[in-house]
Amino acid sequence: MPPAKRKAADDGIGRASKRSTPAPATPQSVDSLSDDDYAESEDEGLDEEGGKIKLSAAQAQRQKDQKAAITKLNKRTQFSRISRLTGKSSRLFGQKDFHDLGLKKDHENRPIWIDARVSEGSSKGPKITLESFAPNASKATDLLTTIAEPVSRPAHLHEYRLTEHSLYAALSVGLKGDDIINALEKFCKTNVPDGIKAFIERNTLTYGKVRFVLRDNKFYVESEDDEVIYKLLTDSVISGCKAAGAEVQTGTIQTKATVIQGTAGAKGQTQVSQQQGEIPRDDPAAENEAMIQALRDEDDDEDSFRQTHSFEIAKGTRETVAQRCLEIGLPGVSEYDFNNDKNNPNLPIDLKPQTQIRPYQEKALSKMFGNGRGKSGIIVLPCGAGKTLVGITAACHIKKKIVVLCTSAMSVYQWASEFKKWSDVRDEDVTSFSSSEKKKFPGEAGILVSTYSMMCIDPEGPRCAYDTKNMLQWVQSQEWGLMILDEVHVVPAKMFRKVQDTVRAHCKLGLTATLLREDDKITDLNYLIGPKLYEANWMELANQGHIAKVQCAEVWCPMSMEFYQEYQKASSRKQLLYYACNPIKFQVCQFLINYHENRGDKIIVFSDNIFALEHYAKAMMKPFIHGQTSNKERQDVLENFQHNEIINTIFLSKIGDTSLDLPEATCLIQISSHYGSRRQEAQRLGRILRAKRRNDEGFNAFFYSLVSKDTTEMAYSAKRQAFLVDQGYSFKTITHLQGMDQMPNLMYKDPRERMELLSEVMLVSEDQGDLEKGANNLWATDKGPRGRGSNKKKGLTGVRRTAGSLAEMGGGGIMAPIYQERQRGAQTADKNSFFEKEKRRRTALEKKRRAEASK
Ligand SMILES: Nc1ncnc2c1ncn2[C@@H]1O[C@H](COP(=O)(O)OP(=O)(O)OP(=O)(O)O)[C@@H](O)[C@H]1O
């Protein structure tokens, strides 16, 4: 490649190239180059000054190959070019040949393209591509986030997909099939293909005809159309789910508009003055309404009553009925008319007057409460964007009994205190149910915070303690207004079924940052909970300062020769150890830590492999935390990281991937990770998105992923980045770190040192190459009653892992008594802490070195 023509971006510490798609084939990303870079003839190149020179045959061949690679890439990604070239052979453009559709005259003012191909009977609809730079792109974005699922949103071209579920979500905010077709017609550069219209019509015709309703703690299937009820009762699966002796009942429902708490119209907020017909720009509920009205001429009939027919279904069959309804083309919706629910007691709760929810939080909630009733579904916001406050605002809106389920005891504590922080709920009305605390709220209504694992305990099981059984029976007997499901992507369907058996809730709200599962089971959530109601755009939130802007880089670390030889001979389990402990990766890590510490950054280094984690941390004399670190030591390390100027780097295993709120952290280095997990990559990035300094001028957080070159780690790394690339992040590839070789005290420069490390790695058993198992949370997960999963049994440290937080160190919080007991029990605990142990180890090492030198 001609050096003078390289468009390498320099970030100040090394030569880098930028890419927006994972893993290019060469270190210098081809994305950063244009066709013009290769304008010279194939056997000529450019010298340093740009003068033409004759190339050797090999060089000419290489240049030819690179040119071919770029042409191929351009064909795949540069959609706008295709538009200019429509009319050429479809062989060139493959599946994206749109020339048959015919461009509208004013196509330049219209921002979207619709892929004409839809497979018959598929739930997946067409892909829609949006030119984010085109006129009207922001209006089209609003429409597409309402009717389609975002697939990929890099800087210039966004890709969405219409699916049956995304259309159901659109209908649930009040749109109709015709509205959607008309709106697409307005924004599309070509006529909307007939196949697409048919897909939309097919999937919008029957939506909302079936509803699942909870009355007197019993589930009913309800419809305004008696023919639908007849069809369901004659269906082979659904008829078997009807409750014994149940009859078809007739009743009425009321429809009414709503105002979301914490928005312009909510209590305690300043009313935004609004002239007739003018839409306040920061009121998403009104924007929704305006969009619907703009698309339709007819008025919504407010406060109207409609007749309904319903029948009761047997206990435990709701999910089967929901799945079957979906299969027979009558997707059911779960809506809760909380305003008219006179059977369940109200909970006195409002947001505090000073609580101001952000525009994207309002927008998400307006999708949930669009028509005055509470819809079940999932809200997707980036890590650190404030999902907790979204859940709390939904609770303040429904004002009935609320149950919150989370993944760990630590999160239980956090949710309970966040309710008290943001709302005016009475302290005694917020209670927790975990292995260490089992408390019912004293009044008729309240908030219960618990974990998924507690809800899955069988109350009749032999190991269930008396107080746990008592609590579970109480939970079962309640009719909950809202169930909030935190980190909903982690809940496997089997576990969720058990949860549904225990908790009967009118409305379910799932919250997550990464609606992703490597096992592709994520679509199950559509019938288990409901459709995705809203998904925020990460880049938009970063640009608005709600989350930090991050520079992402993949640093390629060549394998040292001796490690590479052993790597090639090793089993796949052991290979991980060689590429994780690669001495050059170590040097890169050491250099980056040094560089960022000098800039004043606070750094988290992640390693899933415990052997590598301990090796790096001990060699660099940095504190570390993994699954076997005691709670006391975890607290010490984290507190030092936050408040001690000397401790600027900590090493964490995967237990720090989630539930870690360290706004001080501004840099993240990843040395070993969980294979190709896209979710882990995003969750880890989330640790630095909440950086306190995010609104400082020119501030950037840094995310480095270190990969050993020419190893399997490279392929995993590309896969891991896919989700973040789709969110618009671009990963630079750094192939060389300027100044690293000159760094004083750089370790493993000496071949003898490298050989020592190699023999150490060779001696350890294969299973040390495994990634950390079990604990996936910084604070031990809740194992249920009677200390199930005790550490002793598993041969871990004798420490009982209990939830705690830094705030508790001051004596507050639910775990404070346990922590204080431990403190009283042992002043010696400090002697075992990382800092003490490390001091002793270094002194011994120093003594040994001195003794060897004197010899
Ligand atoms: N409207 C708001 N006003 C002020 N602060 C807010 C608001 N919304 C969220 N925050 C703050 O943003 C931070 C992140 O919130 P939260 O912990 O709920 O994020 P999250 O989306 O659950 O992140 P993660 O997925 O990483 O757990 C918290 O410190 C919270 O107080």
PDBQT file of the ligand as one rigid body, heavy atoms in Angstrom, charges set to zero:
ROOT
HETATM    1  N1  LIG A 901     -33.521  11.797  34.539  1.00  0.00    +0.000 N 
HETATM    2  C1  LIG A 901     -32.386  11.700  35.200  1.00  0.00    +0.000 A 
HETATM    3  N2  LIG A 901     -31.913  12.752  35.860  1.00  0.00    +0.000 NA
HETATM    4  C2  LIG A 901     -30.754  12.680  36.534  1.00  0.00    +0.000 A 
HETATM    5  N3  LIG A 901     -29.981  11.578  36.633  1.00  0.00    +0.000 NA
HETATM    6  C3  LIG A 901     -30.404  10.485  35.997  1.00  0.00    +0.000 A 
HETATM    7  C4  LIG A 901     -31.636  10.479  35.252  1.00  0.00    +0.000 A 
HETATM    8  N4  LIG A 901     -31.787   9.248  34.729  1.00  0.00    +0.000 NA
HETATM    9  C5  LIG A 901     -30.730   8.514  35.133  1.00  0.00    +0.000 A 
HETATM   10  N5  LIG A 901     -29.895   9.252  35.887  1.00  0.00    +0.000 N 
HETATM   11  C6  LIG A 901     -28.623   8.801  36.483  1.00  0.00    +0.000 C 
HETATM   12  O1  LIG A 901     -27.902   8.045  35.522  1.00  0.00    +0.000 OA
HETATM   13  C7  LIG A 901     -27.148   7.013  36.161  1.00  0.00    +0.000 C 
HETATM   14  C8  LIG A 901     -27.409   5.678  35.512  1.00  0.00    +0.000 C 
HETATM   15  O2  LIG A 901     -28.717   5.226  35.834  1.00  0.00    +0.000 OA
HETATM   16  P1  LIG A 901     -29.078   3.668  35.977  1.00  0.00    +0.000 P 
HETATM   17  O3  LIG A 901     -28.197   3.024  36.982  1.00  0.00    +0.000 OA
HETATM   18  O4  LIG A 901     -30.534   3.565  36.146  1.00  0.00    +0.000 OA
HETATM   19  O5  LIG A 901     -28.629   3.187  34.545  1.00  0.00    +0.000 OA
HETATM   20  P2  LIG A 901     -28.945   1.826  33.829  1.00  0.00    +0.000 P 
HETATM   21  O6  LIG A 901     -29.517   2.195  32.526  1.00  0.00    +0.000 OA
HETATM   22  O7  LIG A 901     -29.740   0.920  34.710  1.00  0.00    +0.000 OA
HETATM   23  O8  LIG A 901     -27.463   1.245  33.612  1.00  0.00    +0.000 OA
HETATM   24  P3  LIG A 901     -26.926  -0.297  33.574  1.00  0.00    +0.000 P 
HETATM   25  O9  LIG A 901     -27.594  -0.979  32.442  1.00  0.00    +0.000 OA
HETATM   26  O10 LIG A 901     -25.459  -0.133  33.308  1.00  0.00    +0.000 OA
HETATM   27  O11 LIG A 901     -27.225  -0.865  34.925  1.00  0.00    +0.000 OA
HETATM   28  C9  LIG A 901     -27.541   7.027  37.635  1.00  0.00    +0.000 C 
HETATM   29  O12 LIG A 901     -26.525   7.671  38.370  1.00  0.00    +0.000 OA
HETATM   30  C10 LIG A 901     -28.838   7.823  37.637  1.00  0.00    +0.000 C 
HETATM   31  O13 LIG A 901     -29.013   8.494  38.846  1.00  0.00    +0.000 OA
ENDROOT
TORSDOF 0
